[in-house]
Amino acid sequence: MRPRAIRGALVGLGVLAALALALVGPVLARGDAWRAAQWTVWPGPLAGHPSTADALSWVARASWRGALGAALLSVPYLVWRMTLGADARVPHLGVPTVVPLAVGPRGWRAPLRDVPGVLRGAALVLAILALGRPQSVLRGETEEEKGIDIVLVLDLSGSMAAVMDSPASALVPSPSGRGPGHRATRLDVAKDVLEDFVRRRKTDRIGVVVFAKQAFVLSPPTLDYGLITGLVSRIELGVIDSSKTAIGDAVGTAVARMRRSDARSRAVVLLTDGDSNEGVISPEYSAHLAQKEGVRVYTVQIGNGDDVDVQTGTDLFGQPVYERKHFPVNPDLLQKMAHETGGESFIATDKRGLEESMHGVLDHLEKTRFESQASTMEDLFPLLLVPAAVLLALESLVRLVVVRRFP
């Protein structure tokens, strides 16, 4: 075998040996985690029919995966450039014969001239693997917790802009913080009560549906109470068409979110201040669906149908202007829906009444047990970056101290 081929083989074995030594620490530190590690930017093939957002995300990750694969394939060339390929880029001196140089003594540094390239190649492989962002799923202990599945259904129709239990002198800031203040509306009070209700829950899975002319799922049932309170706090009127009130669609949507729930006790809490005048599903049929699925519907009517103040604009001085309006309610419909599903019906005319309704509505429900398992993700890429940095530092040290080239 030619000396150049032997040298190339030794360089390749050197890179593999450096990688093996560098991976000893990560393997000893997280041996079990590496076997089940998930490479964030290296997804598997698509399954099913993903949404447009999922498809775009997968395409972006697949492109990044391709870039990392190309980088790995370029490492052998870079190693060759720093070892065997470097001989062609250094100055040469032409002499009549090289026999005396070939048979003469050599220093101990000459065989080490390829060490910097070997160390650089191993460091590049580790750095590229770190860019794949390997992660380990840390699972906590599985515990059985008591709880129920709850979907909060909040009315966002125009009538929720009516003032509720707020004197003319008491103003709350606008959601953006830039406009003039206004008296607390039914939506402001409902949001405060719902946020407090969620904070008081311990082991209940809670979801949120908002509705007006149409119904939308804000969040499916979850134990992430921080997410729920954050979403509720950002609810505003006008984000959906508020010209109508589709109570049947809202309750039907909430029931559909719990069809596959394994909880023995499931409940829909409907907060509305109007009568149903829109929707594909009638309120009566949505109550029938809830009864069929074993979901209890609890209705909370906000207001009693009296005339209320509604802000219609601002005056020349930026102060809110209010007008008396009447919004019809249908307590008989809400009572019928609750009675048919085994729930209860409440009427709240002020904040205190709404709080009492929300905190007392679920106390008598039967608890059920379900498994709760907390899981967190641990990034493993630092365990690859640290050895890569050590190899680069060692390469610099070898280059400066052992195999310095002249000129």
C-alpha positions in Angstrom: 0.0 0.0 0.0 1.3 3.5 -0.9 2.4 5.7 2.0 -0.2 8.3 1.1 -3.0 5.8 1.3 -1.7 4.6 4.6 -1.6 8.2 5.9 -5.2 8.8 4.7 -6.4 5.7 6.5 -4.7 6.8 9.7 -6.3 10.2 9.4 -9.8 8.6 9.1 -9.1 6.2 12.0 -7.9 9.2 14.0 -11.1 11.2 13.5 -13.2 8.2 14.6 -11.0 7.7 17.6 -11.3 11.4 18.6 -15.0 11.2 18.2 -15.2 8.0 20.4 -13.2 9.7 23.1 -15.2 12.9 23.0 -18.5 11.0 23.3 -17.4 9.1 26.4 -18.5 12.0 28.7 -21.9 12.5 27.1 -22.7 8.8 27.1 -21.7 8.4 30.8 -23.7 11.5 31.7 -26.9 10.6 29.9 -26.6 7.1 28.6 -30.2 6.1 28.8 -31.4 9.5 27.5 -29.4 9.2 24.2 -31.2 5.9 23.3 -34.6 7.7 23.3 -33.4 11.1 22.3 -35.6 13.1 19.8 -33.8 15.1 17.2 -35.9 18.2 16.9 -35.0 19.2 13.3 -34.7 15.6 12.0 -38.4 14.6 11.7 -39.7 11.4 10.3 -41.9 11.1 7.2 -45.2 12.8 7.2 -48.2 10.9 8.4 -51.8 11.5 7.5 -52.9 14.9 6.2 -51.3 17.7 8.1 -52.6 21.2 8.1 -51.0 23.9 6.0 -49.1 25.3 9.0 -47.8 21.8 10.0 -46.8 21.1 6.4 -44.8 24.4 6.1 -43.2 23.7 9.5 -42.2 20.2 8.3 -40.8 21.6 5.1 -38.7 24.1 7.0 -37.4 21.4 9.3 -36.7 19.1 6.4 -34.7 21.8 4.6 -32.7 22.3 7.8 -32.2 18.6 8.0 -30.9 18.5 4.5 -28.5 21.3 5.3 -27.1 19.5 8.3 -26.7 16.3 6.2 -24.8 18.2 3.6 -22.6 19.7 6.3 -21.8 16.2 7.6 -20.9 15.0 4.1 -18.5 17.9 3.7 -16.5 17.0 6.9 -14.3 14.4 5.1 -13.3 17.0 2.4 -12.5 19.6 5.1 -10.3 17.0 6.9 -8.6 16.1 3.7 -7.9 19.9 3.0 -6.3 20.2 6.5 -4.2 17.0 6.2 -3.2 15.4 2.9 -4.4 18.3 0.9 -2.3 20.8 2.8 0.9 19.4 1.3 0.0 20.9 -2.1 -0.4 24.4 -0.6 3.0 24.8 1.1 6.1 26.1 -0.6 8.3 23.5 -2.3 12.1 23.5 -2.8 13.5 21.7 -5.9 16.6 19.7 -5.2 18.6 17.2 -7.4 17.9 14.3 -5.0 15.9 13.6 -1.8 17.6 10.4 -0.8 19.6 12.0 2.1 16.3 13.5 3.4 14.4 10.3 3.0 16.9 8.2 4.9 17.9 10.9 7.4 16.5 11.2 10.9 13.1 12.7 11.6 11.8 14.6 14.6 9.0 13.3 16.7 6.8 16.2 15.6 6.6 15.1 11.9 4.1 12.2 12.5 1.8 14.6 14.4 1.3 17.1 11.5 -2.2 15.6 10.8 -3.4 15.9 14.4 -5.0 19.4 14.0 -7.0 18.2 11.0 -8.2 15.1 12.9 -9.3 17.2 15.9 -11.0 19.8 13.7 -12.9 17.0 11.9 -14.2 15.4 15.1 -15.2 18.8 16.5 -17.2 19.7 13.3 -19.1 16.4 13.5 -20.0 17.1 17.1 -21.0 20.7 16.4 -23.3 19.6 13.4 -24.9 16.9 15.6 -25.5 19.6 18.3 -27.3 21.7 15.7 -29.8 18.8 15.3 -30.8 19.7 18.9 -31.3 16.3 20.5 -33.8 16.3 23.3 -34.7 13.9 26.0 -38.2 13.6 27.4 -38.1 13.6 31.2 -41.3 12.0 32.6 -42.4 12.5 36.1 -44.2 9.9 38.1 -47.7 9.0 37.0 -50.3 9.9 39.6 -54.0 9.4 39.8 -55.8 12.7 40.3 -59.4 13.5 41.0 -61.0 15.9 38.6 -63.7 16.5 36.0 -63.7 17.8 32.4 -65.1 21.3 32.1 -65.6 23.4 29.0 -66.4 27.1 29.7 -68.6 28.6 27.0 -68.4 32.5 26.9 -70.8 34.7 25.0 -69.0 37.4 22.9 -72.1 39.0 21.3 -72.6 42.7 21.3 -74.8 42.7 24.4 -71.7 41.7 26.5 -70.6 45.3 26.1 -73.4 46.4 28.5 -72.3 47.9 31.8 -72.5 45.5 34.7 -72.6 46.5 38.4 -70.4 49.6 37.8 -71.0 53.1 39.0 -70.4 56.0 36.6 -67.4 57.1 38.7 -65.6 53.7 38.4 -63.6 53.4 35.2 -61.4 50.6 34.1 -58.6 51.1 31.6 -59.0 50.0 28.0 -57.4 46.7 27.0 -54.8 48.5 24.9 -54.0 50.9 27.7 -54.0 53.8 25.2 -57.7 54.7 25.0 -60.0 56.3 27.6 -61.3 54.3 30.5 -64.7 52.8 30.6 -67.1 51.3 33.1 -66.8 47.6 33.7 -68.8 45.7 31.1 -70.4 42.2 31.4 -67.4 40.8 29.5 -64.9 42.5 31.9 -66.6 41.0 34.9 -67.0 37.6 33.2 -63.3 37.5 32.4 -62.3 38.4 35.9 -64.6 35.7 37.3 -63.5 33.1 34.9 -59.8 33.7 35.6 -60.4 33.4 39.3 -62.5 30.3 38.7 -59.6 28.7 36.8 -57.1 29.6 39.4 -59.2 27.9 42.1 -59.3 24.6 40.1 -56.7 22.0 41.1 -57.3 18.8 39.1 -60.0 19.7 36.6 -59.3 19.7 32.9 -60.7 23.0 31.5 -61.4 24.1 28.0 -62.8 27.3 26.6 -65.2 28.0 23.7 -66.2 31.5 22.6 -69.2 32.3 20.5 -71.4 35.0 19.0 -72.6 34.5 15.4 -70.3 31.4 15.2 -68.6 29.3 17.8 -64.8 28.8 18.1 -62.7 26.6 20.3 -60.2 28.8 22.2 -58.6 25.8 24.0 -59.5 22.1 24.4 -59.7 20.7 27.9 -56.2 20.9 29.5 -54.5 21.1 32.9 -52.4 24.0 31.8 -54.2 26.7 33.8 -51.6 29.3 32.9 -52.5 28.9 29.3 -56.3 29.1 30.0 -56.0 32.3 32.1 -53.7 33.9 29.5 -56.1 33.2 26.7 -59.2 34.4 28.7 -57.4 37.6 29.7 -56.8 38.5 26.0 -60.5 38.0 24.9 -62.0 41.2 23.5 -65.3 42.0 21.7 -65.1 42.4 18.0 -62.6 39.6 17.3 -65.5 37.6 15.9 -68.9 38.7 14.4 -70.9 39.8 17.4 -74.1 40.6 15.6 -75.9 37.4 16.6 -76.0 34.8 19.4 -75.6 31.1 18.4 -76.1 29.3 21.7 -76.8 25.9 20.1 -73.6 25.9 18.0 -71.6 26.9 21.1 -72.9 24.1 23.3 -72.7 21.6 20.5 -69.0 22.6 19.9 -68.3 22.2 23.6 -69.9 18.8 23.7 -68.0 17.7 20.7 -64.7 18.5 22.4 -65.5 16.0 25.2 -66.9 13.1 23.2 -63.7 11.1 23.6 -63.1 12.2 27.2 -62.5 9.4 29.7 -63.8 11.4 32.6 -66.9 10.1 34.3 -68.1 13.7 35.1 -68.2 16.2 32.2 -69.7 19.6 32.3 -70.4 22.6 30.1 -70.7 26.0 31.8 -72.5 28.4 29.5 -72.2 32.1 30.3 -74.6 34.2 28.1 -76.7 37.4 28.4 -79.0 37.0 25.5 -81.4 34.8 23.6 -80.4 32.4 20.8 -81.1 33.9 17.4 -78.5 32.2 15.1 -76.8 29.0 14.5 -76.9 25.7 12.6 -77.8 23.7 15.7 -80.7 24.6 17.8 -80.2 25.0 21.6 -82.7 22.2 22.2 -80.8 19.8 20.0 -77.5 20.7 21.5 -78.9 19.9 24.9 -80.1 16.5 23.5 -76.5 15.9 22.2 -75.2 16.7 25.7 -77.6 14.4 27.3 -76.7 11.6 24.9 -73.0 12.0 25.7 -73.5 12.3 29.4 -72.5 15.9 29.6 -74.2 18.2 32.1 -75.0 21.7 31.0 -74.9 24.5 33.6 -76.2 27.8 32.4 -75.4 31.2 33.9 -77.6 34.1 32.6 -75.9 37.4 33.0 -78.5 40.1 33.5 -82.2 39.9 33.9 -83.4 41.7 30.8 -83.7 45.2 32.2 -82.4 48.2 30.3 -78.7 48.7 30.7 -76.0 51.3 29.8 -73.9 50.7 26.7 -71.0 52.8 25.7 -71.7 54.2 22.2 -68.6 56.4 21.8 -66.7 59.3 23.4 -67.4 63.1 23.7 -65.2 66.0 22.7 -63.2 65.6 25.9 -62.5 61.9 25.4 -65.0 60.8 28.0 -67.2 57.7 27.3 -70.8 58.3 26.3 -73.4 55.8 27.4 -76.9 55.0 26.1 -79.7 52.9 27.6 -80.5 49.8 25.6 -82.5 46.7 26.0 -81.3 43.1 25.3 -83.8 40.3 25.4 -83.1 37.2 27.5 -84.6 33.7 27.5 -84.3 32.2 31.0 -86.8 29.5 30.2 -84.6 28.2 27.4 -81.5 28.1 29.7 -83.5 26.4 32.4 -84.7 23.8 30.0 -81.2 23.0 28.7 -79.9 22.7 32.2 -82.8 20.5 33.4 -82.7 18.2 30.5 -79.0 17.4 31.0 -79.1 17.2 34.8 -77.4 20.5 35.3 -78.5 23.7 37.0 -79.4 27.2 35.9 -78.3 30.5 37.5 -79.0 34.1 37.1 -76.4 36.7 38.0 -77.1 40.4 37.9 -73.8 41.6 39.5 -70.2 40.4 39.9 -70.9 38.8 43.3 -73.7 36.8 41.9 -71.6 35.6 39.0 -68.8 34.6 41.4 -71.2 32.6 43.6 -72.7 30.9 40.5 -69.3 29.9 39.1 -67.9 28.6 42.4 -71.0 26.7 43.4 -71.9 25.2 40.1 -69.5 22.3 40.2 -69.1 21.5 43.9 -71.7 18.7 43.9 -70.4 16.9 40.8 -69.0 13.5 41.2 -65.2 13.3 41.0 -63.5 10.9 38.7 -59.9 9.6 38.6 -57.6 10.1 35.7 -53.9 9.8 35.2 -51.7 12.9 35.2 -48.1 12.7 34.1 -45.9 15.7 33.9 -43.2 15.7 31.3 -40.4 18.1 30.4 -37.9 18.3 27.7 -34.1 18.3 28.4 -31.8 19.7 25.7 -28.8 17.3 25.2 -27.0 19.5 22.6 -24.7 21.1 25.3 -23.2 17.7 25.9 -22.1 17.7 22.3 -21.0 21.3 22.2 -18.7 21.1 25.2 -16.5 18.3 23.7 -16.5 20.1 20.4 -15.2 23.2 22.1 -12.6 21.2 23.9 -11.4 19.6 20.7 -11.1 23.0 19.0 -9.1 24.3 21.9 -6.8 21.3 21.8 -6.4 21.7 18.1 -5.2 25.3 18.6 -2.8 24.2 21.3 -1.3 21.5 19.1 -1.0 23.9 16.2 0.7 26.6 18.2 3.0 24.4 20.3 3.7 21.1 18.5 3.3 21.4 14.7 4.0 25.0 13.9 4.8 25.5 10.2 7.6 27.7 8.9 7.3 30.0 7.1 
